[in-house]
Amino acid sequence: MKKKSYVFWGYIFMFAVAINGALIIRIFNLNFLYILSLYIILFILGLICLFLLFKSKN
């Protein structure tokens, strides 16, 4: 049950990042490659945070 809740919060985090990214694109009209690199960095940071959460709980 606990692992499922972590996956659930991970999906919520990714959804929030996607919404924020869409708003940033609308507001600033930034370059697509810049946005893509920002997403990759955020995705890697999210994976590291989830890995640390799993490691600390187990």
mmJSON file of the N, C-alpha and C atoms, coordinates in Angstrom:
{"data_MODEL":{"atom_site":{
"group_PDB":["ATOM","ATOM","ATOM","ATOM","ATOM","ATOM","ATOM","ATOM","ATOM","ATOM","ATOM","ATOM","ATOM","ATOM","ATOM","ATOM","ATOM","ATOM","ATOM","ATOM","ATOM","ATOM","ATOM","ATOM","ATOM","ATOM","ATOM","ATOM","ATOM","ATOM","ATOM","ATOM","ATOM","ATOM","ATOM","ATOM","ATOM","ATOM","ATOM","ATOM","ATOM","ATOM","ATOM","ATOM","ATOM","ATOM","ATOM","ATOM","ATOM","ATOM","ATOM","ATOM","ATOM","ATOM","ATOM","ATOM","ATOM","ATOM","ATOM","ATOM","ATOM","ATOM","ATOM","ATOM","ATOM","ATOM","ATOM","ATOM","ATOM","ATOM","ATOM","ATOM","ATOM","ATOM","ATOM","ATOM","ATOM","ATOM","ATOM","ATOM","ATOM","ATOM","ATOM","ATOM","ATOM","ATOM","ATOM","ATOM","ATOM","ATOM","ATOM","ATOM","ATOM","ATOM","ATOM","ATOM","ATOM","ATOM","ATOM","ATOM","ATOM","ATOM","ATOM","ATOM","ATOM","ATOM","ATOM","ATOM","ATOM","ATOM","ATOM","ATOM","ATOM","ATOM","ATOM","ATOM","ATOM","ATOM","ATOM","ATOM","ATOM","ATOM","ATOM","ATOM","ATOM","ATOM","ATOM","ATOM","ATOM","ATOM","ATOM","ATOM","ATOM","ATOM","ATOM","ATOM","ATOM","ATOM","ATOM","ATOM","ATOM","ATOM","ATOM","ATOM","ATOM","ATOM","ATOM","ATOM","ATOM","ATOM","ATOM","ATOM","ATOM","ATOM","ATOM","ATOM","ATOM","ATOM","ATOM","ATOM","ATOM","ATOM","ATOM","ATOM","ATOM","ATOM","ATOM","ATOM","ATOM","ATOM","ATOM","ATOM","ATOM","ATOM"],
"id":[1,2,3,4,5,6,7,8,9,10,11,12,13,14,15,16,17,18,19,20,21,22,23,24,25,26,27,28,29,30,31,32,33,34,35,36,37,38,39,40,41,42,43,44,45,46,47,48,49,50,51,52,53,54,55,56,57,58,59,60,61,62,63,64,65,66,67,68,69,70,71,72,73,74,75,76,77,78,79,80,81,82,83,84,85,86,87,88,89,90,91,92,93,94,95,96,97,98,99,100,101,102,103,104,105,106,107,108,109,110,111,112,113,114,115,116,117,118,119,120,121,122,123,124,125,126,127,128,129,130,131,132,133,134,135,136,137,138,139,140,141,142,143,144,145,146,147,148,149,150,151,152,153,154,155,156,157,158,159,160,161,162,163,164,165,166,167,168,169,170,171,172,173,174],
"type_symbol":["N","C","C","N","C","C","N","C","C","N","C","C","N","C","C","N","C","C","N","C","C","N","C","C","N","C","C","N","C","C","N","C","C","N","C","C","N","C","C","N","C","C","N","C","C","N","C","C","N","C","C","N","C","C","N","C","C","N","C","C","N","C","C","N","C","C","N","C","C","N","C","C","N","C","C","N","C","C","N","C","C","N","C","C","N","C","C","N","C","C","N","C","C","N","C","C","N","C","C","N","C","C","N","C","C","N","C","C","N","C","C","N","C","C","N","C","C","N","C","C","N","C","C","N","C","C","N","C","C","N","C","C","N","C","C","N","C","C","N","C","C","N","C","C","N","C","C","N","C","C","N","C","C","N","C","C","N","C","C","N","C","C","N","C","C","N","C","C","N","C","C","N","C","C"],
"label_atom_id":["N","CA","C","N","CA","C","N","CA","C","N","CA","C","N","CA","C","N","CA","C","N","CA","C","N","CA","C","N","CA","C","N","CA","C","N","CA","C","N","CA","C","N","CA","C","N","CA","C","N","CA","C","N","CA","C","N","CA","C","N","CA","C","N","CA","C","N","CA","C","N","CA","C","N","CA","C","N","CA","C","N","CA","C","N","CA","C","N","CA","C","N","CA","C","N","CA","C","N","CA","C","N","CA","C","N","CA","C","N","CA","C","N","CA","C","N","CA","C","N","CA","C","N","CA","C","N","CA","C","N","CA","C","N","CA","C","N","CA","C","N","CA","C","N","CA","C","N","CA","C","N","CA","C","N","CA","C","N","CA","C","N","CA","C","N","CA","C","N","CA","C","N","CA","C","N","CA","C","N","CA","C","N","CA","C","N","CA","C","N","CA","C","N","CA","C","N","CA","C","N","CA","C"],
"label_alt_id":[null,null,null,null,null,null,null,null,null,null,null,null,null,null,null,null,null,null,null,null,null,null,null,null,null,null,null,null,null,null,null,null,null,null,null,null,null,null,null,null,null,null,null,null,null,null,null,null,null,null,null,null,null,null,null,null,null,null,null,null,null,null,null,null,null,null,null,null,null,null,null,null,null,null,null,null,null,null,null,null,null,null,null,null,null,null,null,null,null,null,null,null,null,null,null,null,null,null,null,null,null,null,null,null,null,null,null,null,null,null,null,null,null,null,null,null,null,null,null,null,null,null,null,null,null,null,null,null,null,null,null,null,null,null,null,null,null,null,null,null,null,null,null,null,null,null,null,null,null,null,null,null,null,null,null,null,null,null,null,null,null,null,null,null,null,null,null,null,null,null,null,null,null,null],
"label_comp_id":["MET","MET","MET","LYS","LYS","LYS","LYS","LYS","LYS","LYS","LYS","LYS","SER","SER","SER","TYR","TYR","TYR","VAL","VAL","VAL","PHE","PHE","PHE","TRP","TRP","TRP","GLY","GLY","GLY","TYR","TYR","TYR","ILE","ILE","ILE","PHE","PHE","PHE","MET","MET","MET","PHE","PHE","PHE","ALA","ALA","ALA","VAL","VAL","VAL","ALA","ALA","ALA","ILE","ILE","ILE","ASN","ASN","ASN","GLY","GLY","GLY","ALA","ALA","ALA","LEU","LEU","LEU","ILE","ILE","ILE","ILE","ILE","ILE","ARG","ARG","ARG","ILE","ILE","ILE","PHE","PHE","PHE","ASN","ASN","ASN","LEU","LEU","LEU","ASN","ASN","ASN","PHE","PHE","PHE","LEU","LEU","LEU","TYR","TYR","TYR","ILE","ILE","ILE","LEU","LEU","LEU","SER","SER","SER","LEU","LEU","LEU","TYR","TYR","TYR","ILE","ILE","ILE","ILE","ILE","ILE","LEU","LEU","LEU","PHE","PHE","PHE","ILE","ILE","ILE","LEU","LEU","LEU","GLY","GLY","GLY","LEU","LEU","LEU","ILE","ILE","ILE","CYS","CYS","CYS","LEU","LEU","LEU","PHE","PHE","PHE","LEU","LEU","LEU","LEU","LEU","LEU","PHE","PHE","PHE","LYS","LYS","LYS","SER","SER","SER","LYS","LYS","LYS","ASN","ASN","ASN"],
"label_asym_id":["A","A","A","A","A","A","A","A","A","A","A","A","A","A","A","A","A","A","A","A","A","A","A","A","A","A","A","A","A","A","A","A","A","A","A","A","A","A","A","A","A","A","A","A","A","A","A","A","A","A","A","A","A","A","A","A","A","A","A","A","A","A","A","A","A","A","A","A","A","A","A","A","A","A","A","A","A","A","A","A","A","A","A","A","A","A","A","A","A","A","A","A","A","A","A","A","A","A","A","A","A","A","A","A","A","A","A","A","A","A","A","A","A","A","A","A","A","A","A","A","A","A","A","A","A","A","A","A","A","A","A","A","A","A","A","A","A","A","A","A","A","A","A","A","A","A","A","A","A","A","A","A","A","A","A","A","A","A","A","A","A","A","A","A","A","A","A","A","A","A","A","A","A","A"],
"label_entity_id":["1","1","1","1","1","1","1","1","1","1","1","1","1","1","1","1","1","1","1","1","1","1","1","1","1","1","1","1","1","1","1","1","1","1","1","1","1","1","1","1","1","1","1","1","1","1","1","1","1","1","1","1","1","1","1","1","1","1","1","1","1","1","1","1","1","1","1","1","1","1","1","1","1","1","1","1","1","1","1","1","1","1","1","1","1","1","1","1","1","1","1","1","1","1","1","1","1","1","1","1","1","1","1","1","1","1","1","1","1","1","1","1","1","1","1","1","1","1","1","1","1","1","1","1","1","1","1","1","1","1","1","1","1","1","1","1","1","1","1","1","1","1","1","1","1","1","1","1","1","1","1","1","1","1","1","1","1","1","1","1","1","1","1","1","1","1","1","1","1","1","1","1","1","1"],
"label_seq_id":[1,1,1,2,2,2,3,3,3,4,4,4,5,5,5,6,6,6,7,7,7,8,8,8,9,9,9,10,10,10,11,11,11,12,12,12,13,13,13,14,14,14,15,15,15,16,16,16,17,17,17,18,18,18,19,19,19,20,20,20,21,21,21,22,22,22,23,23,23,24,24,24,25,25,25,26,26,26,27,27,27,28,28,28,29,29,29,30,30,30,31,31,31,32,32,32,33,33,33,34,34,34,35,35,35,36,36,36,37,37,37,38,38,38,39,39,39,40,40,40,41,41,41,42,42,42,43,43,43,44,44,44,45,45,45,46,46,46,47,47,47,48,48,48,49,49,49,50,50,50,51,51,51,52,52,52,53,53,53,54,54,54,55,55,55,56,56,56,57,57,57,58,58,58],
"pdbx_PDB_ins_code":[null,null,null,null,null,null,null,null,null,null,null,null,null,null,null,null,null,null,null,null,null,null,null,null,null,null,null,null,null,null,null,null,null,null,null,null,null,null,null,null,null,null,null,null,null,null,null,null,null,null,null,null,null,null,null,null,null,null,null,null,null,null,null,null,null,null,null,null,null,null,null,null,null,null,null,null,null,null,null,null,null,null,null,null,null,null,null,null,null,null,null,null,null,null,null,null,null,null,null,null,null,null,null,null,null,null,null,null,null,null,null,null,null,null,null,null,null,null,null,null,null,null,null,null,null,null,null,null,null,null,null,null,null,null,null,null,null,null,null,null,null,null,null,null,null,null,null,null,null,null,null,null,null,null,null,null,null,null,null,null,null,null,null,null,null,null,null,null,null,null,null,null,null,null],
"Cartn_x":[0.817,0.0,0.855,1.935,2.77,3.454,3.921,4.587,3.616,2.362,1.37,1.131,1.125,0.913,2.087,3.315,4.458,4.336,3.902,3.716,2.632,1.564,0.467,0.961,1.733,2.259,3.259,4.0,4.913,4.167,3.036,2.233,1.651,1.208,0.681,1.772,3.009,4.13,4.401,4.423,4.68,3.558,2.317,1.184,1.303,1.695,1.867,2.997,4.088,5.198,4.741,3.917,3.423,2.542,1.666,0.798,1.633,2.618,3.471,4.268,4.76,5.503,4.629,3.384,2.469,2.204,2.024,1.803,3.029,4.23,5.458,5.589,5.271,5.352,4.373,3.155,2.151,2.604,3.173,3.503,4.723,5.795,7.057,7.345,6.588,6.848,8.311,8.773,10.177,10.432,11.725,12.144,11.81,11.436,11.023,12.175,13.371,14.518,14.87,14.73,14.986,14.005,12.728,11.701,11.989,12.39,12.654,13.809,14.881,16.019,15.623,14.781,14.299,13.48,12.629,11.844,12.729,13.776,14.669,15.356,15.808,16.455,15.472,14.235,13.224,12.879,12.82,12.498,13.587,14.867,15.981,15.961,15.7,15.615,14.47,13.331,12.206,12.537,13.25,13.645,14.596,15.542,16.488,15.745,14.786,14.019,13.206,12.568,11.795,12.708,13.9,14.844,15.28,15.559,15.958,14.822,13.579,12.431,12.32,12.451,12.369,13.498,14.697,15.857,15.711,15.185,15.052,13.95,12.9,11.805,12.174,12.942,13.297,14.58],
"Cartn_y":[-1.203,0.0,1.259,1.249,2.449,2.731,1.671,1.891,2.453,1.987,2.523,4.008,4.419,5.833,6.673,6.13,6.869,7.024,5.961,6.052,7.077,7.073,8.024,9.459,9.742,11.097,11.449,10.452,10.698,11.136,10.454,10.848,12.245,12.565,13.911,14.961,14.649,15.567,15.808,14.723,14.871,15.673,15.455,16.191,17.683,18.002,19.408,20.052,19.309,19.835,20.106,19.214,19.406,20.653,20.851,22.04,23.311,23.301,24.482,24.761,23.708,23.887,24.498,24.036,24.589,26.068,26.425,27.833,28.677,28.135,28.879,29.1,28.061,28.208,29.285,29.285,30.284,31.697,31.857,33.204,33.765,32.956,33.5,33.199,32.277,31.865,31.464,30.557,30.16,29.144,28.943,28.003,26.574,25.731,24.355,23.535,23.699,22.924,23.313,24.589,25.039,24.384,24.359,23.726,22.236,21.583,20.144,19.83,20.628,20.393,20.631,21.64,21.905,20.728,20.144,18.978,17.793,17.565,16.431,16.606,17.825,18.082,17.847,18.351,18.154,16.68,15.939,14.514,13.753,14.079,13.407,13.74,15.001,15.382,14.658,14.519,13.796,12.336,11.706,10.306,10.155,11.091,11.027,11.171,12.103,12.289,11.045,10.429,9.21,8.079,7.976,6.932,7.116,8.365,8.629,8.324,8.624,8.295,6.792,6.028,4.571,4.038,4.599,4.106,4.416,5.591,5.955,5.14,4.784,4.018,2.545,2.003,0.573,0.355],
"Cartn_z":[0.0,0.0,0.0,0.778,0.858,-0.477,-1.158,-2.437,-3.465,-3.43,-4.359,-4.102,-2.844,-2.548,-3.062,-2.979,-3.523,-5.032,-5.708,-7.159,-7.485,-6.693,-6.889,-6.752,-5.697,-5.51,-6.605,-7.099,-8.213,-9.458,-9.738,-10.892,-10.706,-9.506,-9.239,-9.453,-9.0,-9.18,-10.66,-11.463,-12.899,-13.568,-13.146,-13.705,-13.393,-12.153,-11.765,-12.557,-12.771,-13.567,-14.995,-15.549,-16.918,-17.007,-16.024,-16.026,-15.904,-15.003,-14.836,-16.102,-16.751,-17.998,-19.084,-19.184,-20.188,-19.915,-18.642,-18.3,-18.629,-18.343,-18.64,-20.142,-20.95,-22.404,-22.873,-22.325,-22.72,-22.361,-21.176,-20.709,-21.441,-21.533,-22.026,-23.488,-24.124,-25.509,-25.701,-24.848,-24.887,-25.994,-26.255,-27.287,-26.864,-27.841,-27.54,-26.978,-27.528,-27.038,-25.608,-25.292,-23.922,-22.955,-23.334,-22.502,-22.354,-23.456,-23.414,-22.478,-22.538,-21.647,-20.192,-19.953,-18.598,-18.072,-18.954,-18.556,-18.226,-19.032,-18.772,-17.422,-17.118,-15.824,-14.681,-14.821,-13.777,-13.61,-14.735,-14.665,-13.925,-14.218,-13.534,-12.048,-11.706,-10.29,-9.588,-10.279,-9.703,-9.461,-10.416,-10.237,-9.063,-8.924,-7.804,-6.482,-6.42,-5.183,-4.842,-5.853,-5.598,-5.142,-5.754,-5.359,-3.909,-3.527,-2.143,-1.172,-1.58,-0.732,-0.526,-1.621,-1.503,-0.631,-0.803,-0.054,1.435,1.759,3.174,3.856,3.127,3.727,3.879,2.93,2.988,3.678],
"occupancy":[1.0,1.0,1.0,1.0,1.0,1.0,1.0,1.0,1.0,1.0,1.0,1.0,1.0,1.0,1.0,1.0,1.0,1.0,1.0,1.0,1.0,1.0,1.0,1.0,1.0,1.0,1.0,1.0,1.0,1.0,1.0,1.0,1.0,1.0,1.0,1.0,1.0,1.0,1.0,1.0,1.0,1.0,1.0,1.0,1.0,1.0,1.0,1.0,1.0,1.0,1.0,1.0,1.0,1.0,1.0,1.0,1.0,1.0,1.0,1.0,1.0,1.0,1.0,1.0,1.0,1.0,1.0,1.0,1.0,1.0,1.0,1.0,1.0,1.0,1.0,1.0,1.0,1.0,1.0,1.0,1.0,1.0,1.0,1.0,1.0,1.0,1.0,1.0,1.0,1.0,1.0,1.0,1.0,1.0,1.0,1.0,1.0,1.0,1.0,1.0,1.0,1.0,1.0,1.0,1.0,1.0,1.0,1.0,1.0,1.0,1.0,1.0,1.0,1.0,1.0,1.0,1.0,1.0,1.0,1.0,1.0,1.0,1.0,1.0,1.0,1.0,1.0,1.0,1.0,1.0,1.0,1.0,1.0,1.0,1.0,1.0,1.0,1.0,1.0,1.0,1.0,1.0,1.0,1.0,1.0,1.0,1.0,1.0,1.0,1.0,1.0,1.0,1.0,1.0,1.0,1.0,1.0,1.0,1.0,1.0,1.0,1.0,1.0,1.0,1.0,1.0,1.0,1.0,1.0,1.0,1.0,1.0,1.0,1.0],
"B_iso_or_equiv":[0.0,0.0,0.0,0.0,0.0,0.0,0.0,0.0,0.0,0.0,0.0,0.0,0.0,0.0,0.0,0.0,0.0,0.0,0.0,0.0,0.0,0.0,0.0,0.0,0.0,0.0,0.0,0.0,0.0,0.0,0.0,0.0,0.0,0.0,0.0,0.0,0.0,0.0,0.0,0.0,0.0,0.0,0.0,0.0,0.0,0.0,0.0,0.0,0.0,0.0,0.0,0.0,0.0,0.0,0.0,0.0,0.0,0.0,0.0,0.0,0.0,0.0,0.0,0.0,0.0,0.0,0.0,0.0,0.0,0.0,0.0,0.0,0.0,0.0,0.0,0.0,0.0,0.0,0.0,0.0,0.0,0.0,0.0,0.0,0.0,0.0,0.0,0.0,0.0,0.0,0.0,0.0,0.0,0.0,0.0,0.0,0.0,0.0,0.0,0.0,0.0,0.0,0.0,0.0,0.0,0.0,0.0,0.0,0.0,0.0,0.0,0.0,0.0,0.0,0.0,0.0,0.0,0.0,0.0,0.0,0.0,0.0,0.0,0.0,0.0,0.0,0.0,0.0,0.0,0.0,0.0,0.0,0.0,0.0,0.0,0.0,0.0,0.0,0.0,0.0,0.0,0.0,0.0,0.0,0.0,0.0,0.0,0.0,0.0,0.0,0.0,0.0,0.0,0.0,0.0,0.0,0.0,0.0,0.0,0.0,0.0,0.0,0.0,0.0,0.0,0.0,0.0,0.0,0.0,0.0,0.0,0.0,0.0,0.0],
"pdbx_formal_charge":[null,null,null,null,null,null,null,null,null,null,null,null,null,null,null,null,null,null,null,null,null,null,null,null,null,null,null,null,null,null,null,null,null,null,null,null,null,null,null,null,null,null,null,null,null,null,null,null,null,null,null,null,null,null,null,null,null,null,null,null,null,null,null,null,null,null,null,null,null,null,null,null,null,null,null,null,null,null,null,null,null,null,null,null,null,null,null,null,null,null,null,null,null,null,null,null,null,null,null,null,null,null,null,null,null,null,null,null,null,null,null,null,null,null,null,null,null,null,null,null,null,null,null,null,null,null,null,null,null,null,null,null,null,null,null,null,null,null,null,null,null,null,null,null,null,null,null,null,null,null,null,null,null,null,null,null,null,null,null,null,null,null,null,null,null,null,null,null,null,null,null,null,null,null],
"auth_seq_id":[1,1,1,2,2,2,3,3,3,4,4,4,5,5,5,6,6,6,7,7,7,8,8,8,9,9,9,10,10,10,11,11,11,12,12,12,13,13,13,14,14,14,15,15,15,16,16,16,17,17,17,18,18,18,19,19,19,20,20,20,21,21,21,22,22,22,23,23,23,24,24,24,25,25,25,26,26,26,27,27,27,28,28,28,29,29,29,30,30,30,31,31,31,32,32,32,33,33,33,34,34,34,35,35,35,36,36,36,37,37,37,38,38,38,39,39,39,40,40,40,41,41,41,42,42,42,43,43,43,44,44,44,45,45,45,46,46,46,47,47,47,48,48,48,49,49,49,50,50,50,51,51,51,52,52,52,53,53,53,54,54,54,55,55,55,56,56,56,57,57,57,58,58,58],
"auth_comp_id":["MET","MET","MET","LYS","LYS","LYS","LYS","LYS","LYS","LYS","LYS","LYS","SER","SER","SER","TYR","TYR","TYR","VAL","VAL","VAL","PHE","PHE","PHE","TRP","TRP","TRP","GLY","GLY","GLY","TYR","TYR","TYR","ILE","ILE","ILE","PHE","PHE","PHE","MET","MET","MET","PHE","PHE","PHE","ALA","ALA","ALA","VAL","VAL","VAL","ALA","ALA","ALA","ILE","ILE","ILE","ASN","ASN","ASN","GLY","GLY","GLY","ALA","ALA","ALA","LEU","LEU","LEU","ILE","ILE","ILE","ILE","ILE","ILE","ARG","ARG","ARG","ILE","ILE","ILE","PHE","PHE","PHE","ASN","ASN","ASN","LEU","LEU","LEU","ASN","ASN","ASN","PHE","PHE","PHE","LEU","LEU","LEU","TYR","TYR","TYR","ILE","ILE","ILE","LEU","LEU","LEU","SER","SER","SER","LEU","LEU","LEU","TYR","TYR","TYR","ILE","ILE","ILE","ILE","ILE","ILE","LEU","LEU","LEU","PHE","PHE","PHE","ILE","ILE","ILE","LEU","LEU","LEU","GLY","GLY","GLY","LEU","LEU","LEU","ILE","ILE","ILE","CYS","CYS","CYS","LEU","LEU","LEU","PHE","PHE","PHE","LEU","LEU","LEU","LEU","LEU","LEU","PHE","PHE","PHE","LYS","LYS","LYS","SER","SER","SER","LYS","LYS","LYS","ASN","ASN","ASN"],
"auth_asym_id":["A","A","A","A","A","A","A","A","A","A","A","A","A","A","A","A","A","A","A","A","A","A","A","A","A","A","A","A","A","A","A","A","A","A","A","A","A","A","A","A","A","A","A","A","A","A","A","A","A","A","A","A","A","A","A","A","A","A","A","A","A","A","A","A","A","A","A","A","A","A","A","A","A","A","A","A","A","A","A","A","A","A","A","A","A","A","A","A","A","A","A","A","A","A","A","A","A","A","A","A","A","A","A","A","A","A","A","A","A","A","A","A","A","A","A","A","A","A","A","A","A","A","A","A","A","A","A","A","A","A","A","A","A","A","A","A","A","A","A","A","A","A","A","A","A","A","A","A","A","A","A","A","A","A","A","A","A","A","A","A","A","A","A","A","A","A","A","A","A","A","A","A","A","A"],
"auth_atom_id":["N","CA","C","N","CA","C","N","CA","C","N","CA","C","N","CA","C","N","CA","C","N","CA","C","N","CA","C","N","CA","C","N","CA","C","N","CA","C","N","CA","C","N","CA","C","N","CA","C","N","CA","C","N","CA","C","N","CA","C","N","CA","C","N","CA","C","N","CA","C","N","CA","C","N","CA","C","N","CA","C","N","CA","C","N","CA","C","N","CA","C","N","CA","C","N","CA","C","N","CA","C","N","CA","C","N","CA","C","N","CA","C","N","CA","C","N","CA","C","N","CA","C","N","CA","C","N","CA","C","N","CA","C","N","CA","C","N","CA","C","N","CA","C","N","CA","C","N","CA","C","N","CA","C","N","CA","C","N","CA","C","N","CA","C","N","CA","C","N","CA","C","N","CA","C","N","CA","C","N","CA","C","N","CA","C","N","CA","C","N","CA","C","N","CA","C","N","CA","C","N","CA","C"],
"pdbx_PDB_model_num":[1,1,1,1,1,1,1,1,1,1,1,1,1,1,1,1,1,1,1,1,1,1,1,1,1,1,1,1,1,1,1,1,1,1,1,1,1,1,1,1,1,1,1,1,1,1,1,1,1,1,1,1,1,1,1,1,1,1,1,1,1,1,1,1,1,1,1,1,1,1,1,1,1,1,1,1,1,1,1,1,1,1,1,1,1,1,1,1,1,1,1,1,1,1,1,1,1,1,1,1,1,1,1,1,1,1,1,1,1,1,1,1,1,1,1,1,1,1,1,1,1,1,1,1,1,1,1,1,1,1,1,1,1,1,1,1,1,1,1,1,1,1,1,1,1,1,1,1,1,1,1,1,1,1,1,1,1,1,1,1,1,1,1,1,1,1,1,1,1,1,1,1,1,1]
}}}
